[in-house]
């Protein structure tokens, strides 16, 4: 085992910004999506994430940050993949896997058997942004 004595103290105090309204956004998404990840059927609260389509930091207003149509209620694995652009959705709610996604991850996400999201036009506009911004380099 490697020695960790050279690290010194392994904790540090720091100031950080807190997202005011994130709990309200999450509650609105839980209500909108009936407390279920539409891709997996998972309903265990601790495994669900309030996923922003247009990320919090890229939103132009507080209203956009908290808009239920700027969010998806996804299980933690789907949220992680969506957040980094390994998956996105087309205008029909069908998942699109990035070419960077390897076969084991495709299988774990069950991409080929995934349900379609039921989307509004407000979702579609934001998902078009998601596809454009996160996939432009591919």
N, CA, C and O atoms as CSV, one atom per row, in Angstrom:
chain,resi,resn,atom,element,x,y,z
A,1,UNK,N,N,0.848,-1.176,0.000
A,1,UNK,CA,C,0.000,0.000,0.000
A,1,UNK,C,C,0.896,1.242,0.000
A,1,UNK,O,O,1.905,1.301,0.703
A,2,UNK,N,N,0.503,2.223,-0.800
A,2,UNK,CA,C,1.266,3.465,-0.870
A,2,UNK,C,C,1.053,4.299,0.386
A,2,UNK,O,O,-0.028,4.303,0.976
A,3,UNK,N,N,2.078,4.986,0.769
A,3,UNK,CA,C,1.981,5.884,1.913
A,3,UNK,C,C,1.246,7.155,1.503
A,3,UNK,O,O,1.441,7.675,0.405
A,4,UNK,N,N,0.415,7.636,2.388
A,4,UNK,CA,C,-0.305,8.884,2.132
A,4,UNK,C,C,0.168,9.997,3.048
A,4,UNK,O,O,-0.435,11.069,3.083
A,5,UNK,N,N,1.245,9.755,3.793
A,5,UNK,CA,C,1.715,10.749,4.755
A,5,UNK,C,C,2.145,12.044,4.076
A,5,UNK,O,O,2.093,13.107,4.694
A,6,UNK,N,N,2.563,11.976,2.827
A,6,UNK,CA,C,3.010,13.181,2.119
A,6,UNK,C,C,1.844,14.100,1.733
A,6,UNK,O,O,2.066,15.237,1.318
A,7,UNK,N,N,0.630,13.624,1.864
A,7,UNK,CA,C,-0.524,14.437,1.495
A,7,UNK,C,C,-0.873,15.485,2.542
A,7,UNK,O,O,-1.478,16.507,2.218
A,8,UNK,N,N,-0.502,15.242,3.779
A,8,UNK,CA,C,-0.891,16.159,4.848
A,8,UNK,C,C,-2.366,15.974,5.170
A,8,UNK,O,O,-2.899,14.868,5.092
A,9,UNK,N,N,-3.016,17.074,5.533
A,9,UNK,CA,C,-4.444,17.031,5.863
A,9,UNK,C,C,-5.239,16.703,4.600
A,9,UNK,O,O,-4.997,17.300,3.551
A,10,UNK,N,N,-6.167,15.781,4.682
A,10,UNK,CA,C,-6.949,15.370,3.503
A,10,UNK,C,C,-8.294,16.068,3.405
A,10,UNK,O,O,-9.135,15.682,2.594
A,11,UNK,N,N,-8.507,17.094,4.225
A,11,UNK,CA,C,-9.736,17.882,4.152
A,11,UNK,C,C,-9.369,19.353,4.111
A,11,UNK,O,O,-8.345,19.775,4.648
A,12,UNK,N,N,-10.234,20.128,3.457
A,12,UNK,CA,C,-10.011,21.564,3.363
A,12,UNK,C,C,-11.373,22.261,3.433
A,12,UNK,O,O,-12.370,21.725,2.950
A,13,UNK,N,N,-11.416,23.432,4.022
A,13,UNK,CA,C,-12.642,24.224,4.036
A,13,UNK,C,C,-12.611,25.154,2.848
A,13,UNK,O,O,-11.558,25.669,2.472
A,14,UNK,N,N,-13.815,25.374,2.238
A,14,UNK,CA,C,-13.876,26.310,1.130
A,14,UNK,C,C,-15.264,26.914,1.036
A,14,UNK,O,O,-16.256,26.327,1.468
A,15,UNK,N,N,-15.302,28.090,0.466
A,15,UNK,CA,C,-16.584,28.749,0.208
A,15,UNK,C,C,-17.076,28.269,-1.149
A,15,UNK,O,O,-16.279,28.040,-2.059
A,16,UNK,N,N,-18.375,28.120,-1.283
A,16,UNK,CA,C,-18.914,27.698,-2.574
A,16,UNK,C,C,-20.280,28.307,-2.799
A,16,UNK,O,O,-20.997,28.643,-1.856
A,17,UNK,N,N,-20.624,28.442,-4.065
A,17,UNK,CA,C,-21.947,28.924,-4.426
A,17,UNK,C,C,-22.929,27.783,-4.275
A,17,UNK,O,O,-22.596,26.629,-4.547
A,18,UNK,N,N,-24.128,28.097,-3.846
A,18,UNK,CA,C,-25.179,27.100,-3.700
A,18,UNK,C,C,-26.283,27.462,-4.676
A,18,UNK,O,O,-26.661,28.629,-4.783
A,19,UNK,N,N,-26.794,26.493,-5.375
A,19,UNK,CA,C,-27.849,26.718,-6.348
A,19,UNK,C,C,-29.191,26.882,-5.642
A,19,UNK,O,O,-29.807,25.903,-5.221
A,20,UNK,N,N,-29.626,28.113,-5.522
A,20,UNK,CA,C,-30.920,28.386,-4.916
A,20,UNK,C,C,-31.996,28.032,-5.926
A,20,UNK,O,O,-31.945,28.457,-7.080
A,21,UNK,N,N,-32.958,27.262,-5.488
A,21,UNK,CA,C,-34.037,26.858,-6.379
A,21,UNK,C,C,-33.856,25.468,-6.943
A,21,UNK,O,O,-34.785,24.936,-7.551
A,22,UNK,N,N,-32.689,24.854,-6.764
A,22,UNK,CA,C,-32.461,23.506,-7.301
A,22,UNK,C,C,-33.467,22.509,-6.732
A,22,UNK,O,O,-33.948,21.638,-7.456
A,23,UNK,N,N,-33.790,22.627,-5.448
A,23,UNK,CA,C,-34.778,21.721,-4.849
A,23,UNK,C,C,-36.147,21.914,-5.482
A,23,UNK,O,O,-36.877,20.949,-5.707
A,24,UNK,N,N,-36.491,23.166,-5.766
A,24,UNK,CA,C,-37.781,23.438,-6.417
A,24,UNK,C,C,-37.800,22.853,-7.829
A,24,UNK,O,O,-38.806,22.285,-8.253
A,25,UNK,N,N,-36.692,22.991,-8.555
A,25,UNK,CA,C,-36.566,22.416,-9.895
A,25,UNK,C,C,-36.725,20.896,-9.834
A,25,UNK,O,O,-37.452,20.307,-10.633
A,26,UNK,N,N,-36.049,20.281,-8.894
A,26,UNK,CA,C,-36.130,18.820,-8.743
A,26,UNK,C,C,-37.561,18.387,-8.425
A,26,UNK,O,O,-38.066,17.430,-9.012
A,27,UNK,N,N,-38.209,19.081,-7.505
A,27,UNK,CA,C,-39.599,18.748,-7.155
A,27,UNK,C,C,-40.522,18.891,-8.358
A,27,UNK,O,O,-41.414,18.068,-8.567
A,28,UNK,N,N,-40.303,19.939,-9.149
A,28,UNK,CA,C,-41.126,20.137,-10.347
A,28,UNK,C,C,-40.910,19.008,-11.346
A,28,UNK,O,O,-41.865,18.549,-11.972
A,29,UNK,N,N,-39.671,18.556,-11.504
A,29,UNK,CA,C,-39.396,17.445,-12.420
A,29,UNK,C,C,-39.988,16.133,-11.909
A,29,UNK,O,O,-40.517,15.341,-12.690
A,30,UNK,N,N,-39.900,15.907,-10.621
A,30,UNK,CA,C,-40.498,14.687,-10.050
A,30,UNK,C,C,-41.989,14.679,-10.324
A,30,UNK,O,O,-42.548,13.646,-10.692
A,31,UNK,N,N,-42.628,15.803,-10.151
A,31,UNK,CA,C,-44.057,15.897,-10.439
A,31,UNK,C,C,-44.334,15.701,-11.930
A,31,UNK,O,O,-45.213,14.925,-12.303
A,32,UNK,N,N,-43.586,16.403,-12.778
A,32,UNK,CA,C,-43.804,16.349,-14.224
A,32,UNK,C,C,-43.631,14.936,-14.777
A,32,UNK,O,O,-44.433,14.486,-15.596
A,33,UNK,N,N,-42.584,14.234,-14.331
A,33,UNK,CA,C,-42.270,12.897,-14.836
A,33,UNK,C,C,-42.859,11.799,-13.944
A,33,UNK,O,O,-42.470,10.636,-14.058
A,34,UNK,N,N,-43.782,12.156,-13.070
A,34,UNK,CA,C,-44.476,11.201,-12.192
A,34,UNK,C,C,-43.521,10.387,-11.313
A,34,UNK,O,O,-43.803,9.236,-10.979
A,35,UNK,N,N,-42.391,10.994,-10.942
A,35,UNK,CA,C,-41.462,10.348,-10.019
A,35,UNK,C,C,-40.733,9.144,-10.587
A,35,UNK,O,O,-40.238,8.305,-9.835
A,36,UNK,N,N,-40.664,9.051,-11.922
A,36,UNK,CA,C,-40.063,7.873,-12.561
A,36,UNK,C,C,-39.112,8.316,-13.664
A,36,UNK,O,O,-39.447,9.196,-14.457
A,37,UNK,N,N,-37.948,7.723,-13.718
A,37,UNK,CA,C,-37.054,7.933,-14.849
A,37,UNK,C,C,-37.724,7.321,-16.077
A,37,UNK,O,O,-37.980,6.117,-16.100
A,38,UNK,N,N,-38.010,8.120,-17.086
A,38,UNK,CA,C,-38.722,7.583,-18.252
A,38,UNK,C,C,-37.900,6.593,-19.071
A,38,UNK,O,O,-38.452,5.885,-19.913
A,39,UNK,N,N,-36.610,6.534,-18.841
A,39,UNK,CA,C,-35.755,5.630,-19.611
A,39,UNK,C,C,-35.583,4.277,-18.940
A,39,UNK,O,O,-35.359,3.274,-19.617
A,40,UNK,N,N,-35.684,4.238,-17.618
A,40,UNK,CA,C,-35.399,2.994,-16.899
A,40,UNK,C,C,-36.567,2.486,-16.065
A,40,UNK,O,O,-36.619,1.307,-15.715
A,41,UNK,N,N,-37.498,3.368,-15.748
A,41,UNK,CA,C,-38.581,3.003,-14.840
A,41,UNK,C,C,-38.191,3.093,-13.380
A,41,UNK,O,O,-39.001,2.788,-12.505
A,42,UNK,N,N,-36.963,3.504,-13.101
A,42,UNK,CA,C,-36.504,3.632,-11.714
A,42,UNK,C,C,-37.279,4.744,-11.019
A,42,UNK,O,O,-37.438,5.838,-11.560
A,43,UNK,N,N,-37.766,4.444,-9.797
A,43,UNK,CA,C,-38.508,5.442,-9.039
A,43,UNK,C,C,-37.935,5.671,-7.643
A,43,UNK,O,O,-38.517,6.421,-6.859
A,44,UNK,N,N,-36.825,5.050,-7.322
A,44,UNK,CA,C,-36.172,5.254,-6.042
A,44,UNK,C,C,-35.574,6.654,-6.028
A,44,UNK,O,O,-34.672,6.959,-6.808
A,45,UNK,N,N,-36.074,7.490,-5.152
A,45,UNK,CA,C,-35.713,8.906,-5.121
A,45,UNK,C,C,-34.209,9.139,-5.112
A,45,UNK,O,O,-33.716,10.032,-5.801
A,46,UNK,N,N,-33.481,8.350,-4.344
A,46,UNK,CA,C,-32.039,8.533,-4.215
A,46,UNK,C,C,-31.287,8.238,-5.513
A,46,UNK,O,O,-30.132,8.639,-5.661
A,47,UNK,N,N,-31.921,7.548,-6.446
A,47,UNK,CA,C,-31.279,7.210,-7.716
A,47,UNK,C,C,-31.704,8.121,-8.860
A,47,UNK,O,O,-31.263,7.946,-9.997
A,48,UNK,N,N,-32.556,9.091,-8.560
A,48,UNK,CA,C,-33.052,9.998,-9.594
A,48,UNK,C,C,-32.335,11.341,-9.528
A,48,UNK,O,O,-32.055,11.858,-8.446
A,49,UNK,N,N,-32.047,11.893,-10.691
A,49,UNK,CA,C,-31.364,13.181,-10.795
A,49,UNK,C,C,-32.200,14.150,-11.621
A,49,UNK,O,O,-32.813,13.770,-12.619
A,50,UNK,N,N,-32.214,15.392,-11.196
A,50,UNK,CA,C,-32.862,16.471,-11.943
A,50,UNK,C,C,-31.843,16.977,-12.959
A,50,UNK,O,O,-30.965,17.773,-12.626
A,51,UNK,N,N,-31.964,16.517,-14.182
A,51,UNK,CA,C,-30.989,16.823,-15.232
A,51,UNK,C,C,-31.404,18.053,-16.022
A,51,UNK,O,O,-32.506,18.104,-16.568
A,52,UNK,N,N,-30.535,19.031,-16.082
A,52,UNK,CA,C,-30.785,20.197,-16.929
A,52,UNK,C,C,-30.413,19.859,-18.371
A,52,UNK,O,O,-29.376,19.246,-18.623
A,53,UNK,N,N,-31.254,20.256,-19.303
A,53,UNK,CA,C,-30.929,20.087,-20.719
A,53,UNK,C,C,-29.911,21.161,-21.110
A,53,UNK,O,O,-28.813,20.845,-21.569
A,54,UNK,N,N,-30.278,22.418,-20.929
A,54,UNK,CA,C,-29.309,23.517,-21.030
A,54,UNK,C,C,-28.743,23.660,-19.624
A,54,UNK,O,O,-29.485,23.995,-18.700
A,55,UNK,N,N,-27.453,23.417,-19.437
A,55,UNK,CA,C,-26.884,23.417,-18.092
A,55,UNK,C,C,-27.126,24.721,-17.332
A,55,UNK,O,O,-27.224,25.796,-17.924
A,56,UNK,N,N,-27.217,24.600,-16.024
A,56,UNK,CA,C,-27.457,25.711,-15.105
A,56,UNK,C,C,-26.570,26.912,-15.455
A,56,UNK,O,O,-27.062,28.032,-15.591
A,57,UNK,N,N,-25.289,26.677,-15.596
A,57,UNK,CA,C,-24.341,27.766,-15.846
A,57,UNK,C,C,-24.534,28.424,-17.214
A,57,UNK,O,O,-24.110,29.562,-17.414
A,58,UNK,N,N,-25.167,27.721,-18.155
A,58,UNK,CA,C,-25.356,28.262,-19.506
A,58,UNK,C,C,-26.717,28.919,-19.683
A,58,UNK,O,O,-26.979,29.525,-20.722
A,59,UNK,N,N,-27.589,28.807,-18.680
A,59,UNK,CA,C,-28.918,29.422,-18.761
A,59,UNK,C,C,-28.786,30.938,-18.679
A,59,UNK,O,O,-27.945,31.468,-17.953
A,60,UNK,N,N,-29.632,31.619,-19.436
A,60,UNK,CA,C,-29.579,33.078,-19.486
A,60,UNK,C,C,-30.415,33.762,-18.414
A,60,UNK,O,O,-30.319,34.976,-18.233
A,61,UNK,N,N,-31.239,32.989,-17.697
A,61,UNK,CA,C,-32.083,33.599,-16.663
A,61,UNK,C,C,-32.416,32.564,-15.598
A,61,UNK,O,O,-32.265,31.360,-15.805
A,62,UNK,N,N,-32.874,33.066,-14.447
A,62,UNK,CA,C,-33.320,32.165,-13.385
A,62,UNK,C,C,-34.551,31.384,-13.829
A,62,UNK,O,O,-34.723,30.219,-13.469
A,63,UNK,N,N,-35.409,32.039,-14.619
A,63,UNK,CA,C,-36.614,31.350,-15.114
A,63,UNK,C,C,-36.227,30.137,-15.953
A,63,UNK,O,O,-36.851,29.081,-15.848
A,64,UNK,N,N,-35.201,30.288,-16.785
A,64,UNK,CA,C,-34.748,29.164,-17.619
A,64,UNK,C,C,-34.141,28.063,-16.757
A,64,UNK,O,O,-34.346,26.878,-17.021
A,65,UNK,N,N,-33.396,28.454,-15.732
A,65,UNK,CA,C,-32.782,27.458,-14.847
A,65,UNK,C,C,-33.823,26.594,-14.162
A,65,UNK,O,O,-33.595,25.408,-13.925
A,66,UNK,N,N,-34.964,27.186,-13.843
A,66,UNK,CA,C,-35.986,26.481,-13.065
A,66,UNK,C,C,-37.155,25.987,-13.919
A,66,UNK,O,O,-38.115,25.430,-13.386
A,67,UNK,N,N,-37.085,26.183,-15.218
A,67,UNK,CA,C,-38.155,25.779,-16.124
A,67,UNK,C,C,-38.201,24.252,-16.238
A,67,UNK,O,O,-37.205,23.624,-16.598
A,68,UNK,N,N,-39.339,23.671,-15.935
A,68,UNK,CA,C,-39.489,22.219,-15.958
A,68,UNK,C,C,-39.209,21.634,-17.347
A,68,UNK,O,O,-38.826,20.470,-17.462
A,69,UNK,N,N,-39.397,22.432,-18.392
A,69,UNK,CA,C,-39.123,21.957,-19.754
A,69,UNK,C,C,-37.647,22.043,-20.125
A,69,UNK,O,O,-37.253,21.676,-21.232
A,70,UNK,N,N,-36.837,22.529,-19.191
A,70,UNK,CA,C,-35.390,22.500,-19.360
A,70,UNK,C,C,-34.808,21.351,-18.540
A,70,UNK,O,O,-33.631,21.379,-18.182
A,71,UNK,N,N,-35.610,20.361,-18.247
A,71,UNK,CA,C,-35.119,19.274,-17.419
A,71,UNK,C,C,-35.698,17.925,-17.768
A,71,UNK,O,O,-36.773,17.804,-18.356
A,72,UNK,N,N,-34.949,16.924,-17.385
A,72,UNK,CA,C,-35.368,15.527,-17.489
A,72,UNK,C,C,-35.112,14.879,-16.134
A,72,UNK,O,O,-34.133,15.205,-15.463
A,73,UNK,N,N,-35.972,13.980,-15.739
A,73,UNK,CA,C,-35.762,13.214,-14.508
A,73,UNK,C,C,-35.139,11.891,-14.921
A,73,UNK,O,O,-35.819,11.020,-15.462
A,74,UNK,N,N,-33.844,11.743,-14.666
A,74,UNK,CA,C,-33.111,10.568,-15.128
A,74,UNK,C,C,-32.458,9.837,-13.973
A,74,UNK,O,O,-32.096,10.441,-12.964
A,75,UNK,N,N,-32.311,8.527,-14.131
A,75,UNK,CA,C,-31.552,7.764,-13.141
A,75,UNK,C,C,-30.106,8.250,-13.197
A,75,UNK,O,O,-29.691,8.872,-14.174
A,76,UNK,N,N,-29.353,7.967,-12.159
A,76,UNK,CA,C,-28.011,8.536,-12.045
A,76,UNK,C,C,-27.102,8.155,-13.213
A,76,UNK,O,O,-26.322,8.996,-13.658
A,77,UNK,N,N,-27.167,6.938,-13.724
A,77,UNK,CA,C,-26.326,6.547,-14.855
A,77,UNK,C,C,-26.718,7.304,-16.114
A,77,UNK,O,O,-25.853,7.800,-16.836
A,78,UNK,N,N,-28.020,7.398,-16.384
A,78,UNK,CA,C,-28.487,8.140,-17.565
A,78,UNK,C,C,-28.150,9.620,-17.427
A,78,UNK,O,O,-27.766,10.257,-18.407
A,79,UNK,N,N,-28.287,10.171,-16.232
A,79,UNK,CA,C,-27.954,11.572,-16.004
A,79,UNK,C,C,-26.479,11.829,-16.297
A,79,UNK,O,O,-26.140,12.806,-16.964
A,80,UNK,N,N,-25.610,10.964,-15.806
A,80,UNK,CA,C,-24.170,11.147,-16.026
A,80,UNK,C,C,-23.849,11.108,-17.519
A,80,UNK,O,O,-23.072,11.927,-18.011
A,81,UNK,N,N,-24.443,10.161,-18.236
A,81,UNK,CA,C,-24.193,10.046,-19.675
A,81,UNK,C,C,-24.745,11.255,-20.427
A,81,UNK,O,O,-24.107,11.751,-21.355
A,82,UNK,N,N,-25.914,11.727,-20.037
A,82,UNK,CA,C,-26.530,12.891,-20.680
A,82,UNK,C,C,-25.728,14.152,-20.401
A,82,UNK,O,O,-25.513,14.969,-21.296
A,83,UNK,N,N,-25.290,14.306,-19.169
A,83,UNK,CA,C,-24.588,15.512,-18.738
A,83,UNK,C,C,-23.286,15.734,-19.504
A,83,UNK,O,O,-22.922,16.876,-19.788
A,84,UNK,N,N,-22.593,14.669,-19.837
A,84,UNK,CA,C,-21.315,14.803,-20.555
A,84,UNK,C,C,-21.463,14.580,-22.057
A,84,UNK,O,O,-20.465,14.532,-22.777
A,85,UNK,N,N,-22.693,14.444,-22.533
A,85,UNK,CA,C,-22.926,14.333,-23.971
A,85,UNK,C,C,-22.690,12.960,-24.563
A,85,UNK,O,O,-22.523,12.836,-25.776
A,86,UNK,N,N,-22.672,11.920,-23.731
A,86,UNK,CA,C,-22.559,10.563,-24.285
A,86,UNK,C,C,-23.887,10.080,-24.845
A,86,UNK,O,O,-23.927,9.165,-25.668
A,87,UNK,N,N,-24.968,10.694,-24.400
A,87,UNK,CA,C,-26.284,10.447,-24.984
A,87,UNK,C,C,-27.002,11.783,-25.129
A,87,UNK,O,O,-26.700,12.748,-24.426
A,88,UNK,N,N,-27.931,11.819,-26.028
A,88,UNK,CA,C,-28.850,12.934,-26.164
A,88,UNK,C,C,-30.131,12.353,-26.759
A,88,UNK,O,O,-30.268,11.134,-26.866
A,89,UNK,N,N,-31.055,13.204,-27.140
A,89,UNK,CA,C,-32.334,12.734,-27.673
A,89,UNK,C,C,-32.684,13.517,-28.924
A,89,UNK,O,O,-32.392,14.708,-29.027
A,90,UNK,N,N,-33.317,12.830,-29.882
A,90,UNK,CA,C,-33.764,13.518,-31.088
A,90,UNK,C,C,-35.121,14.169,-30.842
A,90,UNK,O,O,-35.659,14.085,-29.738
A,91,UNK,N,N,-35.672,14.812,-31.859
A,91,UNK,CA,C,-36.936,15.532,-31.709
A,91,UNK,C,C,-38.127,14.619,-31.444
A,91,UNK,O,O,-39.193,15.093,-31.049
A,92,UNK,N,N,-37.960,13.322,-31.655
A,92,UNK,CA,C,-39.031,12.359,-31.400
A,92,UNK,C,C,-38.874,11.679,-30.047
A,92,UNK,O,O,-39.654,10.794,-29.697
A,93,UNK,N,N,-37.852,12.099,-29.278
A,93,UNK,CA,C,-37.627,11.529,-27.958
A,93,UNK,C,C,-36.815,10.255,-27.964
A,93,UNK,O,O,-36.667,9.609,-26.927
A,94,UNK,N,N,-36.281,9.881,-29.128
A,94,UNK,CA,C,-35.462,8.669,-29.238
A,94,UNK,C,C,-34.035,8.985,-28.796
A,94,UNK,O,O,-33.468,10.004,-29.189
A,95,UNK,N,N,-33.465,8.114,-27.986
A,95,UNK,CA,C,-32.099,8.329,-27.513
A,95,UNK,C,C,-31.126,8.167,-28.673
A,95,UNK,O,O,-31.317,7.335,-29.560
A,96,UNK,N,N,-30.075,8.987,-28.640
A,96,UNK,CA,C,-28.976,8.906,-29.594
A,96,UNK,C,C,-27.708,8.707,-28.787
A,96,UNK,O,O,-27.380,9.522,-27.924
A,97,UNK,N,N,-27.003,7.639,-29.061
A,97,UNK,CA,C,-25.744,7.374,-28.370
A,97,UNK,C,C,-24.578,7.968,-29.134
A,97,UNK,O,O,-24.514,7.864,-30.359
A,98,UNK,N,N,-23.670,8.582,-28.427
A,98,UNK,CA,C,-22.474,9.160,-29.031
A,98,UNK,C,C,-21.592,8.055,-29.608
A,98,UNK,O,O,-21.559,6.948,-29.071
A,99,UNK,N,N,-20.886,8.343,-30.684
A,99,UNK,CA,C,-19.904,7.376,-31.198
A,99,UNK,C,C,-18.813,7.061,-30.176
A,99,UNK,O,O,-18.162,6.020,-30.265
A,100,UNK,N,N,-18.613,7.954,-29.209
A,100,UNK,CA,C,-17.608,7.721,-28.162
A,100,UNK,C,C,-18.055,6.664,-27.155
A,100,UNK,O,O,-17.237,6.158,-26.387
A,101,UNK,N,N,-19.338,6.329,-27.152
A,101,UNK,CA,C,-19.886,5.368,-26.189
A,101,UNK,C,C,-19.520,3.950,-26.627
A,101,UNK,O,O,-19.867,3.519,-27.726
A,102,UNK,N,N,-18.825,3.246,-25.765
A,102,UNK,CA,C,-18.388,1.890,-26.091
A,102,UNK,C,C,-19.513,0.877,-25.884
A,102,UNK,O,O,-20.518,1.179,-25.241
A,103,UNK,N,N,-19.342,-0.293,-26.417
A,103,UNK,CA,C,-20.376,-1.329,-26.365
A,103,UNK,C,C,-20.798,-1.701,-24.934
A,103,UNK,O,O,-21.996,-1.833,-24.688
A,104,UNK,N,N,-19.865,-1.875,-23.977
A,104,UNK,CA,C,-20.312,-2.198,-22.616
A,104,UNK,C,C,-21.241,-1.137,-22.020
A,104,UNK,O,O,-22.203,-1.465,-21.326
A,105,UNK,N,N,-20.947,0.125,-22.295
A,105,UNK,CA,C,-21.800,1.205,-21.797
A,105,UNK,C,C,-23.136,1.220,-22.526
A,105,UNK,O,O,-24.173,1.465,-21.910
A,106,UNK,N,N,-23.124,0.961,-23.830
A,106,UNK,CA,C,-24.377,0.884,-24.595
A,106,UNK,C,C,-25.284,-0.206,-24.030
A,106,UNK,O,O,-26.498,-0.032,-23.926
A,107,UNK,N,N,-24.669,-1.331,-23.669
A,107,UNK,CA,C,-25.440,-2.437,-23.096
A,107,UNK,C,C,-25.957,-2.074,-21.704
A,107,UNK,O,O,-27.112,-2.352,-21.380
A,108,UNK,N,N,-25.110,-1.456,-20.881
A,108,UNK,CA,C,-25.522,-1.083,-19.527
A,108,UNK,C,C,-26.681,-0.084,-19.562
A,108,UNK,O,O,-27.574,-0.135,-18.716
A,109,UNK,N,N,-26.662,0.814,-20.535
A,109,UNK,CA,C,-27.743,1.790,-20.683
A,109,UNK,C,C,-28.951,1.210,-21.422
A,109,UNK,O,O,-30.022,1.817,-21.444
A,110,UNK,N,N,-28.775,0.040,-22.021
A,110,UNK,CA,C,-29.836,-0.598,-22.814
A,110,UNK,C,C,-30.338,0.358,-23.898
A,110,UNK,O,O,-31.544,0.552,-24.053
A,111,UNK,N,N,-29.409,0.951,-24.641
A,111,UNK,CA,C,-29.767,1.948,-25.648
A,111,UNK,C,C,-30.720,1.394,-26.708
A,111,UNK,O,O,-31.662,2.073,-27.117
A,112,UNK,N,N,-30.477,0.180,-27.142
A,112,UNK,CA,C,-31.321,-0.373,-28.203
A,112,UNK,C,C,-32.754,-0.645,-27.723
A,112,UNK,O,O,-33.684,-0.639,-28.530
A,113,UNK,N,N,-32.935,-0.880,-26.435
A,113,UNK,CA,C,-34.267,-1.152,-25.903
A,113,UNK,C,C,-34.894,0.028,-25.182
A,113,UNK,O,O,-35.942,-0.107,-24.551
A,114,UNK,N,N,-34.251,1.187,-25.275
A,114,UNK,CA,C,-34.706,2.357,-24.516
A,114,UNK,C,C,-36.046,2.888,-25.026
A,114,UNK,O,O,-36.325,2.881,-26.225
A,115,UNK,N,N,-36.846,3.338,-24.099
A,115,UNK,CA,C,-38.127,3.968,-24.432
A,115,UNK,C,C,-37.884,5.328,-25.055
A,115,UNK,O,O,-36.786,5.879,-24.980
A,116,UNK,N,N,-38.922,5.853,-25.667
A,116,UNK,CA,C,-38.866,7.224,-26.182
A,116,UNK,C,C,-39.410,8.166,-25.122
A,116,UNK,O,O,-40.347,7.837,-24.394
A,117,UNK,N,N,-38.808,9.336,-25.049
A,117,UNK,CA,C,-39.338,10.377,-24.183
A,117,UNK,C,C,-40.568,10.996,-24.834
A,117,UNK,O,O,-40.642,11.113,-26.057
A,118,UNK,N,N,-41.513,11.383,-24.021
A,118,UNK,CA,C,-42.649,12.157,-24.518
A,118,UNK,C,C,-42.278,13.618,-24.315
A,118,UNK,O,O,-42.163,14.093,-23.186
A,119,UNK,N,N,-42.093,14.323,-25.429
A,119,UNK,CA,C,-41.555,15.672,-25.396
A,119,UNK,C,C,-42.572,16.723,-25.810
A,119,UNK,O,O,-43.510,16.457,-26.561
A,120,UNK,N,N,-42.352,17.921,-25.295
A,120,UNK,CA,C,-43.091,19.089,-25.754
A,120,UNK,C,C,-42.178,19.863,-26.710
A,120,UNK,O,O,-40.987,19.569,-26.814
A,121,UNK,N,N,-42.738,20.836,-27.396
A,121,UNK,CA,C,-41.916,21.680,-28.260
A,121,UNK,C,C,-40.853,22.416,-27.453
A,121,UNK,O,O,-39.755,22.667,-27.951
A,122,UNK,N,N,-41.178,22.764,-26.203
A,122,UNK,CA,C,-40.192,23.433,-25.346
A,122,UNK,C,C,-38.997,22.529,-25.062
A,122,UNK,O,O,-37.861,23.001,-25.025
A,123,UNK,N,N,-39.241,21.234,-24.860
A,123,UNK,CA,C,-38.140,20.277,-24.685
A,123,UNK,C,C,-37.317,20.195,-25.971
A,123,UNK,O,O,-36.087,20.214,-25.934
A,124,UNK,N,N,-38.004,20.104,-27.099
A,124,UNK,CA,C,-37.320,19.923,-28.387
A,124,UNK,C,C,-36.330,21.054,-28.680
A,124,UNK,O,O,-35.223,20.802,-29.155
A,125,UNK,N,N,-36.723,22.282,-28.402
A,125,UNK,CA,C,-35.827,23.417,-28.623
A,125,UNK,C,C,-34.565,23.265,-27.786
A,125,UNK,O,O,-33.458,23.488,-28.277
A,126,UNK,N,N,-34.727,22.894,-26.547
A,126,UNK,CA,C,-33.570,22.759,-25.657
A,126,UNK,C,C,-32.717,21.538,-26.020
A,126,UNK,O,O,-31.491,21.583,-25.919
A,127,UNK,N,N,-33.359,20.464,-26.436
A,127,UNK,CA,C,-32.595,19.286,-26.847
A,127,UNK,C,C,-31.820,19.551,-28.134
A,127,UNK,O,O,-30.737,18.999,-28.324
A,128,UNK,N,N,-32.353,20.379,-29.013
A,128,UNK,CA,C,-31.604,20.782,-30.212
A,128,UNK,C,C,-30.337,21.516,-29.784
A,128,UNK,O,O,-29.269,21.300,-30.356
A,129,UNK,N,N,-30.453,22.384,-28.779
A,129,UNK,CA,C,-29.285,23.078,-28.222
A,129,UNK,C,C,-28.301,22.048,-27.668
A,129,UNK,O,O,-27.101,22.131,-27.929
A,130,UNK,N,N,-28.809,21.078,-26.905
A,130,UNK,CA,C,-27.960,20.041,-26.300
A,130,UNK,C,C,-27.183,19.291,-27.374
A,130,UNK,O,O,-25.976,19.086,-27.245
A,131,UNK,N,N,-27.871,18.884,-28.425
A,131,UNK,CA,C,-27.194,18.167,-29.515
A,131,UNK,C,C,-26.136,19.050,-30.175
A,131,UNK,O,O,-25.018,18.602,-30.431
A,132,UNK,N,N,-26.481,20.272,-30.442
A,132,UNK,CA,C,-25.579,21.193,-31.140
A,132,UNK,C,C,-24.344,21.510,-30.287
A,132,UNK,O,O,-23.219,21.444,-30.782
A,133,UNK,N,N,-24.546,21.848,-29.032
A,133,UNK,CA,C,-23.440,22.284,-28.188
A,133,UNK,C,C,-22.538,21.135,-27.731
A,133,UNK,O,O,-21.316,21.285,-27.692
A,134,UNK,N,N,-23.119,20.016,-27.393
A,134,UNK,CA,C,-22.306,18.930,-26.847
A,134,UNK,C,C,-21.766,17.983,-27.910
A,134,UNK,O,O,-20.854,17.201,-27.640
A,135,UNK,N,N,-22.319,18.047,-29.108
A,135,UNK,CA,C,-21.872,17.127,-30.152
A,135,UNK,C,C,-21.185,17.827,-31.294
A,135,UNK,O,O,-20.834,17.178,-32.279
A,136,UNK,N,N,-20.977,19.135,-31.205
A,136,UNK,CA,C,-20.389,19.865,-32.326
A,136,UNK,C,C,-18.987,19.407,-32.661
A,136,UNK,O,O,-18.559,19.539,-33.807
A,137,UNK,N,N,-18.261,18.873,-31.698
A,137,UNK,CA,C,-16.866,18.450,-31.953
A,137,UNK,C,C,-16.794,17.054,-32.567
A,137,UNK,O,O,-15.730,16.632,-33.020
A,138,UNK,N,N,-17.913,16.336,-32.585
A,138,UNK,CA,C,-17.858,14.952,-33.092
A,138,UNK,C,C,-18.075,14.874,-34.576
A,138,UNK,O,O,-18.057,13.783,-35.146
